[in-house]
Amino acid sequence: MAKHREVRVGLIGAGAIGRHYLKVFRNVTGGRIVAAADVSAESLAAALKEEGSLRTFRDHQEMLRAEDLDAVVVATPNKLHCQPTLDALAAGLAVLVEKPMAMNAADAGRMCAAARRARRLLMIGFQQRFHPATRLIRQAVAAGQFGKILYVRCQALRRRGIPSWGTFGRRDIQGGGPLIDIGVHILEMAHYMAGKPAPVAAEGACYTYLGNRKPAAATAWGPWDHTTYTVEDLAVGWLRFRNGMTLTIESSFAAHIEKDVWNVTLMGEHGGAQFDPLMLFKDELGHMLNITPAFLPGQDAFQYKVQHFLDCVRTGCACEAPAEDGLVVQKMLDAIYRSAVTGRAVAIR
């Protein structure tokens, strides 16, 4: 429960994603960002242009001591998700941490344990599960419309979408490339749709063939720093689950394909579904039917995520993107990356 009628939020990380939170908070109710911390004076100056009333700090610990807060949003690079989260939980605050939860499952486990000790909310920034199409497919699966889910295919593919800003090309700061950056979104939403079965094993492969070279073709995002690029361009993975379901994932910053792809397909014993365009597949009345909804609400998933976080802090309602889900997703990512290095299947415990 919040100490104040309006949830007072501190922002840790005032880069591009942190400043997006500043914009989104203008459109939600029950809370506001009152302070921001970042090691970069330039980022803090940009944040002040977005929200002139912010109190700014170069050290998040100083912000936690100086400000009377209820919660924090952690929007730092992946390497800096864990410690600020631990510090905020130790200060008695609720935390919304951006995806992926951490650099690895060991850190994610520490974060879960800290939230349990502090008895505070730790929510992961998995907004894709709040997309109306995701929620409709999840409801259909839960209602048994498709029977047992056998296989899920996930694709988060960019033809040429290597970020030309930030540290997305540095493994030491991000933990990986497209798999941990955009693949995490498609993986978590697919896992959520399927009912969150327990993963038991993974195999994977990673390939770098464009990002570490000088750009050979013009891109909408402009040239990236190929001299510091140490992550994969393309990652593929296979996962097996305790209930017998299997899942494949393809994720790329750069691939020789026709166009970008962002999709999930579920195949069950009695039916199936795809995310984009949203369609359910069933056999009824002696025919194979493709079912499309006549209407879906135009819900902004990112805004819903922020509003849901504030509602959880204010009312104590059940969190729909809990830390435990983040830990399971992190274990799957870790196992795919480990398999890519070892060339062998990796057990997930």
SEPAVO-518926 format. One record per residue (C-alpha): x, y, z; residue in one letter. Coordinates in Angstrom, 2 decimals, decimal comma. Layout:
N
{papa {X; Y; Z}; a}
...
END
This chain:
349
{papa {0,00; 0,00; 0,00}; m}
{papa {1,20; 3,49; -0,79}; a}
{papa {1,98; 5,87; 2,06}; k}
{papa {0,47; 8,74; 0,10}; h}
{papa {-2,89; 9,17; -1,61}; r}
{papa {-0,97; 9,63; -4,83}; e}
{papa {1,90; 7,19; -5,42}; v}
{papa {5,21; 9,09; -5,39}; r}
{papa {7,58; 7,43; -7,83}; v}
{papa {11,32; 7,77; -8,32}; g}
{papa {12,84; 7,04; -11,74}; l}
{papa {16,20; 5,27; -11,85}; i}
{papa {17,60; 5,68; -15,34}; g}
{papa {16,73; 8,80; -17,36}; a}
{papa {17,72; 7,56; -20,80}; g}
{papa {15,32; 7,06; -23,70}; a}
{papa {13,13; 4,46; -22,00}; i}
{papa {13,11; 6,42; -18,74}; g}
{papa {11,95; 9,54; -20,55}; r}
{papa {9,22; 7,47; -22,21}; h}
{papa {7,97; 6,63; -18,71}; y}
{papa {7,80; 10,36; -17,97}; l}
{papa {5,49; 10,81; -20,96}; k}
{papa {3,29; 7,82; -20,09}; v}
{papa {2,88; 8,90; -16,47}; f}
{papa {1,06; 12,00; -17,73}; r}
{papa {-1,75; 9,75; -18,98}; n}
{papa {-2,30; 7,57; -15,91}; v}
{papa {-4,00; 8,22; -12,60}; t}
{papa {-3,00; 7,68; -9,00}; g}
{papa {0,72; 8,40; -9,22}; g}
{papa {3,47; 10,60; -10,62}; r}
{papa {7,24; 10,60; -11,03}; i}
{papa {8,66; 13,18; -8,63}; v}
{papa {12,41; 12,48; -8,87}; a}
{papa {14,93; 10,95; -11,25}; a}
{papa {18,44; 9,57; -10,82}; a}
{papa {21,05; 8,95; -13,50}; d}
{papa {24,83; 9,03; -13,66}; v}
{papa {24,54; 11,12; -16,84}; s}
{papa {23,98; 14,85; -16,40}; a}
{papa {22,95; 14,97; -20,05}; e}
{papa {20,18; 12,42; -19,52}; s}
{papa {18,93; 14,26; -16,44}; l}
{papa {18,83; 17,53; -18,39}; a}
{papa {16,75; 15,83; -21,09}; a}
{papa {14,43; 14,44; -18,41}; a}
{papa {13,94; 17,93; -16,97}; l}
{papa {12,81; 19,12; -20,40}; k}
{papa {10,10; 16,46; -20,25}; e}
{papa {9,11; 17,15; -16,63}; e}
{papa {10,33; 20,42; -15,22}; g}
{papa {9,26; 19,72; -11,61}; s}
{papa {11,56; 16,72; -11,20}; l}
{papa {14,19; 16,65; -8,49}; r}
{papa {17,30; 15,14; -10,03}; t}
{papa {20,16; 13,12; -8,59}; f}
{papa {23,40; 11,66; -9,95}; r}
{papa {23,19; 8,74; -7,50}; d}
{papa {20,06; 6,62; -7,01}; h}
{papa {21,02; 5,90; -3,39}; q}
{papa {20,98; 9,62; -2,67}; e}
{papa {17,52; 9,87; -4,24}; m}
{papa {16,26; 6,99; -2,10}; l}
{papa {17,53; 8,72; 1,04}; r}
{papa {16,39; 12,23; 0,16}; a}
{papa {12,94; 11,64; -1,32}; e}
{papa {9,77; 10,41; 0,40}; d}
{papa {8,83; 7,77; -2,17}; l}
{papa {6,38; 4,89; -2,45}; d}
{papa {7,89; 3,20; -5,49}; a}
{papa {10,58; 3,31; -8,15}; v}
{papa {10,81; 2,51; -11,84}; v}
{papa {14,16; 0,99; -12,86}; v}
{papa {14,85; 1,87; -16,51}; a}
{papa {18,62; 1,46; -16,67}; t}
{papa {20,68; -0,74; -19,03}; p}
{papa {20,28; -4,45; -18,23}; n}
{papa {23,49; -4,70; -16,18}; k}
{papa {22,12; -2,07; -13,80}; l}
{papa {18,71; -3,64; -13,15}; h}
{papa {19,70; -5,78; -10,18}; c}
{papa {21,45; -3,51; -7,66}; q}
{papa {19,07; -0,51; -7,87}; p}
{papa {16,16; -2,95; -7,48}; t}
{papa {17,77; -4,48; -4,39}; l}
{papa {18,43; -1,02; -2,96}; d}
{papa {14,87; 0,17; -3,54}; a}
{papa {13,34; -2,97; -2,03}; l}
{papa {15,63; -2,62; 1,01}; a}
{papa {14,30; 0,94; 1,38}; a}
{papa {10,76; -0,47; 1,57}; g}
{papa {9,64; 0,61; -1,89}; l}
{papa {7,67; -1,17; -4,60}; a}
{papa {9,61; -1,66; -7,84}; v}
{papa {8,74; -1,82; -11,53}; l}
{papa {11,87; -2,98; -13,36}; v}
{papa {12,20; -2,93; -17,12}; e}
{papa {12,61; -6,10; -19,14}; k}
{papa {14,64; -8,25; -19,14}; p}
{papa {14,51; -8,68; -15,38}; m}
{papa {18,30; -8,89; -15,09}; a}
{papa {21,49; -9,91; -16,89}; m}
{papa {21,05; -13,52; -15,76}; n}
{papa {18,88; -15,83; -13,67}; a}
{papa {21,21; -15,66; -10,66}; a}
{papa {20,62; -11,91; -10,32}; d}
{papa {16,90; -12,37; -11,02}; a}
{papa {16,75; -14,91; -8,20}; g}
{papa {18,40; -12,44; -5,82}; r}
{papa {15,81; -9,83; -6,78}; m}
{papa {12,92; -12,25; -6,12}; c}
{papa {14,37; -13,19; -2,74}; a}
{papa {14,80; -9,52; -1,80}; a}
{papa {11,17; -8,78; -2,68}; a}
{papa {9,99; -11,66; -0,50}; r}
{papa {12,15; -10,50; 2,43}; r}
{papa {10,94; -6,91; 2,10}; a}
{papa {7,33; -7,98; 1,46}; r}
{papa {7,19; -5,47; -1,33}; r}
{papa {5,90; -5,62; -4,89}; l}
{papa {8,41; -6,40; -7,63}; l}
{papa {6,81; -6,15; -11,08}; m}
{papa {8,54; -6,81; -14,41}; i}
{papa {7,98; -4,55; -17,44}; g}
{papa {6,28; -7,22; -19,57}; f}
{papa {3,78; -4,99; -21,34}; q}
{papa {3,19; -7,37; -24,25}; q}
{papa {1,04; -9,61; -22,04}; r}
{papa {-1,31; -6,66; -21,64}; f}
{papa {-1,92; -6,32; -25,37}; h}
{papa {-5,61; -7,03; -26,14}; p}
{papa {-4,72; -9,78; -28,63}; a}
{papa {-2,45; -11,49; -26,09}; t}
{papa {-5,18; -11,40; -23,48}; r}
{papa {-7,81; -12,81; -25,83}; l}
{papa {-5,59; -15,77; -26,79}; i}
{papa {-4,72; -16,34; -23,11}; r}
{papa {-8,45; -16,45; -22,28}; q}
{papa {-9,09; -18,93; -25,09}; a}
{papa {-6,28; -21,20; -23,86}; v}
{papa {-7,50; -20,98; -20,25}; a}
{papa {-11,04; -21,84; -21,36}; a}
{papa {-9,77; -25,00; -23,07}; g}
{papa {-10,71; -23,80; -26,56}; q}
{papa {-7,59; -25,33; -28,10}; f}
{papa {-7,15; -28,38; -25,88}; g}
{papa {-3,57; -29,21; -25,00}; k}
{papa {-1,08; -26,73; -26,47}; i}
{papa {1,50; -28,74; -28,41}; l}
{papa {3,75; -26,22; -30,10}; y}
{papa {4,38; -22,46; -30,06}; v}
{papa {6,39; -20,48; -32,62}; r}
{papa {7,72; -17,04; -31,66}; c}
{papa {9,28; -14,54; -34,05}; q}
{papa {10,77; -11,14; -33,21}; a}
{papa {12,69; -10,46; -36,40}; l}
{papa {14,09; -7,25; -37,82}; r}
{papa {15,54; -7,12; -41,30}; r}
{papa {17,90; -4,31; -40,25}; r}
{papa {17,08; -2,88; -36,85}; g}
{papa {20,36; -2,56; -34,97}; i}
{papa {19,93; 0,33; -32,53}; p}
{papa {22,24; 3,24; -33,36}; s}
{papa {21,96; 4,66; -29,82}; w}
{papa {22,56; 3,41; -26,30}; g}
{papa {24,51; 0,26; -25,42}; t}
{papa {22,41; -2,36; -27,21}; f}
{papa {25,43; -3,73; -29,07}; g}
{papa {27,52; -4,38; -25,93}; r}
{papa {27,25; -7,80; -24,34}; r}
{papa {29,02; -6,65; -21,17}; d}
{papa {26,23; -4,15; -20,45}; i}
{papa {23,17; -5,78; -22,04}; q}
{papa {23,91; -9,49; -21,60}; g}
{papa {23,15; -10,23; -25,25}; g}
{papa {21,53; -8,86; -28,38}; g}
{papa {18,11; -9,32; -29,97}; p}
{papa {17,21; -12,39; -27,90}; l}
{papa {17,45; -10,59; -24,57}; i}
{papa {16,26; -7,23; -25,94}; d}
{papa {13,26; -7,94; -28,20}; i}
{papa {13,10; -11,72; -28,05}; g}
{papa {12,31; -11,45; -24,34}; v}
{papa {9,05; -9,66; -25,24}; h}
{papa {7,87; -12,29; -27,70}; i}
{papa {8,97; -15,12; -25,39}; l}
{papa {7,22; -13,81; -22,30}; e}
{papa {3,97; -13,10; -24,14}; m}
{papa {3,97; -16,56; -25,76}; a}
{papa {4,74; -18,27; -22,44}; h}
{papa {1,96; -16,26; -20,80}; y}
{papa {-0,55; -17,11; -23,57}; m}
{papa {0,22; -20,82; -23,20}; a}
{papa {-0,51; -20,78; -19,47}; g}
{papa {3,06; -20,40; -18,16}; k}
{papa {4,17; -24,07; -18,25}; p}
{papa {7,44; -25,02; -16,53}; a}
{papa {10,45; -25,17; -18,90}; p}
{papa {12,79; -28,15; -18,54}; v}
{papa {15,34; -27,90; -21,39}; a}
{papa {16,64; -25,63; -24,12}; a}
{papa {18,87; -25,60; -27,18}; e}
{papa {20,00; -22,56; -29,09}; g}
{papa {22,33; -20,97; -31,60}; a}
{papa {23,55; -17,39; -32,07}; c}
{papa {25,09; -15,79; -35,16}; y}
{papa {26,95; -12,51; -35,66}; t}
{papa {27,61; -11,58; -39,29}; y}
{papa {26,47; -7,96; -39,90}; l}
{papa {26,54; -5,95; -36,68}; g}
{papa {30,30; -6,21; -36,22}; n}
{papa {30,95; -4,82; -39,73}; r}
{papa {30,63; -1,36; -41,21}; k}
{papa {26,99; -1,00; -42,41}; p}
{papa {26,68; -2,08; -46,05}; a}
{papa {23,15; -0,73; -46,57}; a}
{papa {21,27; 2,38; -45,47}; a}
{papa {18,85; 1,91; -42,56}; t}
{papa {16,09; 4,02; -41,05}; a}
{papa {18,00; 4,18; -37,74}; w}
{papa {21,30; 5,16; -39,31}; g}
{papa {24,72; 3,59; -38,78}; p}
{papa {25,56; 1,84; -35,52}; w}
{papa {28,96; 1,56; -33,83}; d}
{papa {30,20; -1,70; -35,34}; h}
{papa {33,54; -1,35; -33,52}; t}
{papa {31,93; -2,03; -30,11}; t}
{papa {29,34; -4,55; -31,34}; y}
{papa {29,74; -7,82; -29,39}; t}
{papa {26,21; -9,29; -29,42}; v}
{papa {24,43; -11,63; -31,81}; e}
{papa {22,57; -10,50; -34,92}; d}
{papa {20,33; -13,57; -34,95}; l}
{papa {19,38; -15,99; -32,19}; a}
{papa {17,26; -19,12; -32,52}; v}
{papa {16,14; -21,35; -29,69}; g}
{papa {14,10; -24,42; -28,89}; w}
{papa {12,44; -25,03; -25,51}; l}
{papa {10,76; -28,10; -24,03}; r}
{papa {8,27; -27,90; -21,14}; f}
{papa {7,19; -30,28; -18,40}; r}
{papa {3,70; -30,62; -19,90}; n}
{papa {5,14; -31,79; -23,24}; g}
{papa {4,76; -28,47; -25,08}; m}
{papa {7,62; -27,28; -27,27}; t}
{papa {8,43; -23,73; -28,34}; l}
{papa {10,79; -22,21; -30,90}; t}
{papa {11,96; -18,62; -30,95}; i}
{papa {13,67; -16,59; -33,68}; e}
{papa {14,97; -13,12; -32,90}; s}
{papa {17,15; -10,77; -34,92}; s}
{papa {18,51; -7,25; -35,08}; f}
{papa {19,67; -8,00; -38,62}; a}
{papa {18,63; -10,80; -40,98}; a}
{papa {18,30; -11,29; -44,72}; h}
{papa {14,51; -11,56; -44,78}; i}
{papa {11,77; -9,77; -46,69}; e}
{papa {10,44; -7,68; -43,80}; k}
{papa {10,23; -7,38; -40,03}; d}
{papa {8,13; -10,03; -38,28}; v}
{papa {6,52; -9,83; -34,83}; w}
{papa {4,30; -12,83; -34,24}; n}
{papa {3,33; -15,78; -32,08}; v}
{papa {1,54; -18,88; -33,34}; t}
{papa {0,02; -21,50; -31,02}; l}
{papa {-0,94; -24,98; -32,18}; m}
{papa {-3,14; -27,14; -29,96}; g}
{papa {-4,95; -30,47; -30,21}; e}
{papa {-8,34; -28,88; -30,90}; h}
{papa {-7,45; -25,44; -32,21}; g}
{papa {-4,84; -22,74; -32,49}; g}
{papa {-4,19; -19,03; -32,80}; a}
{papa {-1,87; -16,39; -34,15}; q}
{papa {-1,14; -12,96; -32,73}; f}
{papa {-0,83; -10,84; -35,90}; d}
{papa {-3,22; -10,60; -37,57}; p}
{papa {-5,19; -11,95; -34,63}; l}
{papa {-6,96; -15,13; -35,66}; m}
{papa {-8,24; -18,30; -33,97}; l}
{papa {-8,27; -21,61; -35,86}; f}
{papa {-10,87; -24,30; -35,13}; k}
{papa {-12,74; -27,19; -36,74}; d}
{papa {-16,50; -26,71; -36,36}; e}
{papa {-19,67; -27,68; -38,25}; l}
{papa {-17,62; -29,88; -40,54}; g}
{papa {-15,39; -27,03; -41,66}; h}
{papa {-12,00; -25,51; -40,83}; m}
{papa {-12,74; -22,01; -39,53}; l}
{papa {-10,55; -18,91; -39,22}; n}
{papa {-12,11; -16,74; -36,51}; i}
{papa {-11,36; -13,03; -36,22}; t}
{papa {-12,75; -10,66; -33,56}; p}
{papa {-15,13; -7,95; -34,74}; a}
{papa {-13,64; -5,53; -32,21}; f}
{papa {-10,64; -5,23; -29,91}; l}
{papa {-10,14; -2,28; -27,56}; p}
{papa {-7,41; 0,11; -28,62}; g}
{papa {-5,52; -0,35; -25,40}; q}
{papa {-1,94; 0,95; -25,11}; d}
{papa {-0,12; -1,96; -23,48}; a}
{papa {2,70; 0,18; -22,06}; f}
{papa {0,25; 2,61; -20,47}; q}
{papa {-1,81; -0,28; -19,09}; y}
{papa {1,37; -1,69; -17,52}; k}
{papa {2,12; 1,58; -15,73}; v}
{papa {-1,48; 2,01; -14,58}; q}
{papa {-1,56; -1,58; -13,34}; h}
{papa {1,63; -1,02; -11,35}; f}
{papa {0,17; 2,05; -9,67}; l}
{papa {-3,07; 0,19; -8,93}; d}
{papa {-1,11; -2,66; -7,35}; c}
{papa {0,85; -0,24; -5,15}; v}
{papa {-2,26; 1,68; -4,12}; r}
{papa {-4,71; -1,19; -3,56}; t}
{papa {-2,60; -4,31; -3,13}; g}
{papa {-4,36; -6,04; -6,04}; c}
{papa {-2,72; -9,11; -7,58}; a}
{papa {0,13; -8,28; -9,95}; c}
{papa {-0,24; -9,65; -13,48}; e}
{papa {3,50; -9,49; -14,25}; a}
{papa {5,10; -10,75; -11,01}; p}
{papa {8,80; -11,21; -10,39}; a}
{papa {8,46; -14,99; -10,49}; e}
{papa {7,42; -14,78; -14,17}; d}
{papa {10,50; -12,67; -14,87}; g}
{papa {12,72; -15,29; -13,25}; l}
{papa {11,29; -18,12; -15,36}; v}
{papa {11,76; -16,11; -18,57}; v}
{papa {15,32; -15,27; -17,51}; q}
{papa {16,07; -18,96; -16,99}; k}
{papa {14,87; -19,70; -20,53}; m}
{papa {17,03; -16,92; -21,99}; l}
{papa {20,07; -18,07; -20,01}; d}
{papa {19,63; -21,66; -21,19}; a}
{papa {19,37; -20,70; -24,88}; i}
{papa {22,49; -18,55; -24,65}; y}
{papa {24,39; -21,27; -22,75}; r}
{papa {23,43; -23,87; -25,32}; s}
{papa {24,62; -21,56; -28,11}; a}
{papa {28,05; -21,49; -26,46}; v}
{papa {28,33; -25,17; -25,54}; t}
{papa {26,56; -26,65; -28,57}; g}
{papa {24,58; -28,93; -26,27}; r}
{papa {21,08; -29,04; -24,76}; a}
{papa {20,84; -27,31; -21,36}; v}
{papa {18,57; -28,43; -18,53}; a}
{papa {16,41; -25,79; -16,83}; i}
{papa {15,77; -26,28; -13,12}; r}
END
